[in-house]
Amino acid sequence: MRRTLLSFVAFAGFASLGGCYAEESAYVGGPAPVATVGYEEPDMVVVSPGVSVVYDAEYPVFFNSGLYWRYDGGVWYSSRYHNSGWAVNRSVPYDVRRIDRPEGYRHYRPAGYTPRHAQERREMRREERREEHREVRHEERRQERREERRETRHDEKKHR
């Protein structure tokens, strides 16, 4: 009886973990996947009202109505993620469907657009330089105080 109960609990635990999915194929069973730890949103470029495209993606990947939409070989796929979990979807929103030549958005990089990650890296480098400068100034001040203390002690020894 105990073994049967343990088997049932283990099976129920695994069953509650949800469905599975495969890259570039239909979604199989269970609830849709939820965001994973470490998932990072991609850089997006607005291409029409309500529709954005993933900057410099290998495939044309758009975002609309809370889903990512990938166009490949005349077929639309959707996913909650920009880089995995694709399933064929024939209920493509009008705003996405009306994009003229979606395959032209492969590796989309409009002139003058700076990716968010590039801006973040620049800001991080700028902050690192500021921090280095603060550390250098702090060390210089510590050194100056040490020298002042040495001079003070030296002067005190002379006047004794």
Secondary structure, DSSP 4 states (H G I P E B T S, - for coil): -HHHHHHHHHHHHHHTT--B--TTS--BSSSPP-PPTT--PPPEEEEETTEEEETT-SS-EEEETTEEEEEETTEEEEESSSSS--EE-S---HHHHT-SSGGGGTT---TT---HHHHHHHHHHHHHHHHHHHHHHHHHHHHHHHHHHHHHHHHHHHT-
